[in-house]
Amino acid sequence: MIDTVKIYAEIDKTTYDIINNKSIVKTALNKETGEELYNIINGHLEGSYSSSLSVRVNCSAKYHLTKTGYIVEVEGSYHKLQLGYNSHNGFYDLQLICCGLINIVNKGYNVTLPNISEWYLQRCDIAVCFDLKSQLYVCNYINNLSCCNYARRKVKFYSNESLYLSGTTTTLKIYNKLLEFKKHDMKKFVDTDFNLLDYINNIKGFIRFECEIKKKILEKVYGVKHIKCIDVKYEELKNVWSDEFMKLLKFVRNDLEIVKNRNEVFERLKKYYKNSKAINLYNFYLMCCTDGLDNVKKRVCKSVYYDRIKCLKELNIDLSQKYDLIEYDNNIVDFNPFTYQEVV
């Protein structure tokens, strides 16, 4: 589904002045329940978990536009603005989302912003939630990824909670949705008629894969400097999501069936290689699983390392997770985000 987006458009001087001179914060409340629906702020969002809508005006030279001299930037999660949460029941139509955000700004500032055909996309987050049915599985899976790597990116790992990789083209996040909700969103629903207990029970076992797609990669995908919102299709954005997580988890697009269990790995190796080579590859595989690829790479001869990695990948053997040797079999989470059913 589509979560946070950032869009921009050229505006006239009158609209610029109205937005620029309005109060810093606007809040929409449900008078019956007291629930805070959303904030409109003239500033940057606190993070991707924010339920605010950011509205900023600037000189159009920022985007090398020259028609009016002024631009407006709108950034936020339409999903959170509508529902208060973003785990499921999401939106997949970028044009619908943009129209919804534009209408909120029009009403909030009493202005008339340009038609959707005149808006451009700066950023778009694609997020997919999966239900692993158990918080233990979610924690184990995230912890098993503690040694994941992505070229030229620093991995931030938080035990049981999340994996975070920031880059100039995309930012990738894998996280425990229940823990994230409790940390950032739960307090907003206190003293409202939102059924908090039911929702918490519903999202136990949810794991979320989120890819923030930035302008640099959008320009590469669409081949133009200014990407019109009306020209963007969800399937194209989802392909970027898939490609980025495949790089992180070491998958190949046409090769998604993987083997994880130790016995299955050994049987497959014996089937394709002579006994001595199968044993060597199996021992190498166990070392990767318990120590992590980066540590193994430092200890093994470069040519041997890449040759054995190639052999394992050719047989669809999973190398994305690192396991505790003592609890090896108990910690394996048989989950593939590219074939698993998304929560909708």
C-alpha positions, 0 to 999 in steps of 0.5 A: 500500500502507499503510505507517506507521500510528498507532492509539490505544485506551482501556486500564485502569489496570493495562495503563497501569502495565505499559507505563509501567513497562517498559524503554525499548527491547525488541528482537526478534532472529532467533537463527539469523541474528542479524537484528534484526527490530524494536524496541519503544520508549516514544517517538517514531519517528525518521521514516517510515523507522524500523523500530521500533514505538512504544508510548506511554501517556497520559491519555485526555483527550489525545483527549477520551475519558473511559471509562477515563482512559488510552490507548495509542498504537501507531505503526509500519510493519507492513510493515517489522516483517515484512519489514525493507523497504517497497518492495513486497510490501506490505499493503492491509488496515488491519484486518489491519495493526492486528491484527498491531501489537496482537498484537506489543504484547500479546506484547512487554508481556505484556498484553491490549489491546482488541479491534480494534473499539475502536481508532481511526486517528490517522495512515496513510501510503499509499505507492505504488512504481513501477518506472521501470527506470532510476536515471537516469529516477528522478533525472531525474524528481525533478530535473524536479520541482524547481520544483513548488509546493503552496499554503501549503507549502514544498517541500524539494528534494534533487537526485536524491533527493527532494521533501518537502512537509509540511502540517497535513493531509498530508505528501507525499514523492516519493523515490528508493527505492534511495538512501533504502534505502541511507541508512536501511536497508541497514546493518541487513541486514549480517551477516544471511542477507538477499540484499542484492545481489538486493534492491538490483538489484531496486529500481534504478529504483524511485520512491516516492510517499508521502502521510502522511494526518493526523488533520485530513483523516481527520476531514474524510473520515469526518465524525467525531472518532474514526475507527474502524479497522474502518470504514476502507477502503483505496480511501478512503485511496488517493483522498486519496493521488491528490487530494493528488498531483494538486494537486502535479503539476497533474493533473485527476482526469478528465483523466489523458492528458497530452502532454510531447514538444515536437513533440506539444505544438506540433502539438496547439496548432496543431490547436486555435488559430490560428497566432499564438496557438499560437506564443505558447502554445508559447513560454509553455509552453517558458518554464514548462518551463525556468524553472518556473511560479513564475518565469514567474508573476513575469514575466508579467502576471497575467491573461495568465499564468492565461489561458495556463495555462488554455489549456494545461491544457484541451489536457492539456499537462503542466506538472509538470516543469521541464527543462534547456533544453540536454538538454530531450529527453533529460531528459523522463521519460514517466511518469504516476503515476496511470496507471502500474502499481504495484509489488506 
